[in-house]
Amino acid sequence: MPLRYLLYTTALLFLYGIPSAWHSNGLADYGGLFIIDQSDKSFSASYYQLTDSVEHENILVYAKYQYFQYDASWIDFWTLSLNQKQHIGNVKAQSRFRYLSLGIYASTLPWLASSFGIHTPDSSFFADTKIGKGEPTIAKMTWDPEEGEEKSDLVSKIQGNWKSNLFNKSVGVGGIYRNHFLYGKISRLQSMPKNQDETYYIRDSVDIYTTQLRYQLTLNKAFFNLEYFHLKSDACLVGIHKQEQDAKRFLYLPLNSSLNLLMLSLEQTHWFFRGGLVNFYLDIEKDNRRFYESLAPNRLLSASVSQALSFSFLQKTYRLYGSVEGTAVLAGLAYYWDFPIEKWTLTPKLGSDFFWATANVKMKVKSATTKMVTSIEELEEFYWDLESFGTNANLSITLKAPHFRFYVQAKASQIIPFYFRNEKKHFFIPLEEPSEKTLMEKPEGSFSMKPFHNGFTYQMQMGASF
């Protein structure tokens, strides 16, 4: 059944409700983060959102307005930047009957989704399925070769959009028995490669499987939560330069990745404890097919400009392949106090999440420079061995009105590394005698961590219930 017909059918079933008693909840939320701010790389993001929900009997209507932006840059002989600024409107309607639950969701991303569920009256057993489809813009990419060592007045900034044509489906099963809650969900996210009517654009082919398991135990003065998340992804990014009927591939990046996340938390009276284990793996496949280089900057240019720059660095093509593997162990402890102020309650919360993380990066870059009718090839190897131990110190302050119908909350956190090791090795390998290696750079062991510039997050919330 086409998705639009399923959405229409679901929407008609919401007309069975007649308003009687209404309940409304509103929320204003603002936050941001600064992951890294170095001279050659940076990433920052911020957002704000306004949400409101109205509920009566078995019907819930939810609306949300969002604005988010992020900026990332990488400088390495040229400047590559990713950024996005977007206003998003979301509307969701959900209805729960004795044995059925239905939902529809629409977003200006754009995105359309529908959900259908069955359950027992006491929710001792329930199952749900969801499908959705949309075409969101992931990022706007800018490449500036004039920032490199070899500048040219003939080459200006090149910009392109990364849009994805996504289709998502999931099925979940769970149940509640006394004070136990158990839920499991499997989902699949796919993208359908689609050509765009733009000069430069990124086209993706993505197939992602995720598995989620959750167990919760509620006691008189304690709450225990255990979650497991697994992701396996097979993706490929392709960059296209289109001139009239001619299309050139300047980017080809096949990516295979996996992620495993295990988290547990325990809350009792004023204490909160959580711990976790994270493992990540990324593999960039080696593809020796002709014209399938990882990056071919010369194909970004028009024929006339490419000929004028035939002896410049833009005539290089690159094949990138290798792997990234990382593991992190987390353990955190927090405590909060309640201070009554007349009829209000002030709740400061102080916590610290300790972490140990390690990562290994093994990358090879094979470049080929075309000069006249000859091609000169070079091979380089890059190795990074990183290890860090530290804490993420966090503080929050909450002010609640009587009966919790209104609250204001402020949060902030800062990563503080106690120890950081970064061993980097860069080898040059002559292809004429590949058994020989030349060490190009000395190992590195220091890292500058600026407060409020690296690993800092902040958030402000204000909510009301009527």
Rosetta blueprint (number, residue, H / E / L):
1 M L
2 P L
3 L H
4 R H
5 Y H
6 L H
7 L H
8 Y H
9 T H
10 T H
11 A H
12 L H
13 L H
14 F H
15 L H
16 Y H
17 G L
18 I L
19 P L
20 S L
21 A L
22 W L
23 H E
24 S E
25 N E
26 G E
27 L E
28 A E
29 D E
30 Y E
31 G E
32 G E
33 L E
34 F E
35 I E
36 I E
37 D E
38 Q L
39 S L
40 D L
41 K E
42 S E
43 F E
44 S E
45 A E
46 S E
47 Y E
48 Y E
49 Q E
50 L E
51 T E
52 D E
53 S E
54 V E
55 E E
56 H E
57 E L
58 N L
59 I E
60 L E
61 V E
62 Y E
63 A E
64 K E
65 Y E
66 Q E
67 Y E
68 F E
69 Q E
70 Y E
71 D E
72 A E
73 S E
74 W E
75 I E
76 D L
77 F L
78 W L
79 T E
80 L E
81 S E
82 L E
83 N E
84 Q E
85 K E
86 Q E
87 H E
88 I E
89 G E
90 N E
91 V E
92 K E
93 A E
94 Q E
95 S E
96 R E
97 F L
98 R L
99 Y L
100 L E
101 S E
102 L E
103 G E
104 I E
105 Y E
106 A E
107 S E
108 T L
109 L L
110 P L
111 W E
112 L E
113 A E
114 S E
115 S E
116 F E
117 G E
118 I E
119 H E
120 T L
121 P L
122 D L
123 S L
124 S L
125 F L
126 F E
127 A E
128 D E
129 T E
130 K E
131 I E
132 G E
133 K E
134 G E
135 E L
136 P L
137 T E
138 I E
139 A E
140 K E
141 M E
142 T E
143 W E
144 D E
145 P H
146 E H
147 E H
148 G L
149 E L
150 E L
151 K L
152 S L
153 D L
154 L L
155 V L
156 S L
157 K L
158 I E
159 Q E
160 G E
161 N E
162 W E
163 K E
164 S L
165 N L
166 L E
167 F E
168 N E
169 K E
170 S E
171 V E
172 G E
173 V E
174 G E
175 G E
176 I E
177 Y E
178 R L
179 N L
180 H E
181 F E
182 L E
183 Y E
184 G E
185 K E
186 I E
187 S E
188 R E
189 L E
190 Q E
191 S E
192 M L
193 P L
194 K L
195 N L
196 Q L
197 D L
198 E L
199 T L
200 Y E
201 Y E
202 I E
203 R E
204 D E
205 S E
206 V E
207 D E
208 I E
209 Y E
210 T E
211 T E
212 Q E
213 L E
214 R E
215 Y E
216 Q E
217 L E
218 T E
219 L L
220 N L
221 K L
222 A E
223 F E
224 F E
225 N E
226 L E
227 E E
228 Y E
229 F E
230 H E
231 L E
232 K E
233 S E
234 D E
235 A E
236 C E
237 L E
238 V E
239 G E
240 I E
241 H E
242 K E
243 Q E
244 E L
245 Q L
246 D E
247 A E
248 K E
249 R E
250 F E
251 L E
252 Y E
253 L E
254 P E
255 L E
256 N E
257 S E
258 S E
259 L E
260 N E
261 L E
262 L E
263 M E
264 L E
265 S E
266 L E
267 E E
268 Q E
269 T L
270 H L
271 W E
272 F E
273 F E
274 R E
275 G E
276 G E
277 L E
278 V E
279 N E
280 F E
281 Y E
282 L E
283 D E
284 I E
285 E L
286 K L
287 D L
288 N L
289 R L
290 R L
291 F L
292 Y L
293 E L
294 S L
295 L E
296 A L
297 P H
298 N H
299 R H
300 L H
301 L L
302 S L
303 A H
304 S H
305 V H
306 S H
307 Q H
308 A H
309 L L
310 S L
311 F L
312 S L
313 F H
314 L H
315 Q H
316 K E
317 T E
318 Y E
319 R E
320 L E
321 Y E
322 G E
323 S E
324 V E
325 E E
326 G E
327 T E
328 A E
329 V E
330 L E
331 A E
332 G E
333 L E
334 A E
335 Y E
336 Y E
337 W L
338 D L
339 F E
340 P E
341 I E
342 E L
343 K L
344 W E
345 T E
346 L E
347 T E
348 P E
349 K E
350 L E
351 G E
352 S E
353 D E
354 F E
355 F E
356 W E
357 A E
358 T E
359 A E
360 N E
361 V E
362 K E
363 M E
364 K E
365 V E
366 K E
367 S E
368 A E
369 T E
370 T E
371 K E
372 M L
373 V L
374 T E
375 S E
376 I E
377 E E
378 E E
379 L E
380 E E
381 E E
382 F E
383 Y E
384 W E
385 D E
386 L E
387 E E
388 S E
389 F E
390 G E
391 T E
392 N E
393 A E
394 N E
395 L E
396 S E
397 I E
398 T E
399 L E
400 K E
401 A L
402 P H
403 H H
404 F H
405 R L
406 F E
407 Y E
408 V E
409 Q E
410 A E
411 K E
412 A E
413 S E
414 Q E
415 I E
416 I E
417 P E
418 F E
419 Y E
420 F E
421 R E
422 N E
423 E E
424 K E
425 K E
426 H E
427 F E
428 F E
429 I E
430 P L
431 L L
432 E L
433 E L
434 P L
435 S L
436 E L
437 K L
438 T E
439 L E
440 M E
441 E E
442 K L
443 P L
444 E L
445 G L
446 S L
447 F L
448 S L
449 M L
450 K L
451 P L
452 F L
453 H L
454 N L
455 G L
456 F E
457 T E
458 Y E
459 Q E
460 M E
461 Q E
462 M E
463 G E
464 A E
465 S E
466 F L
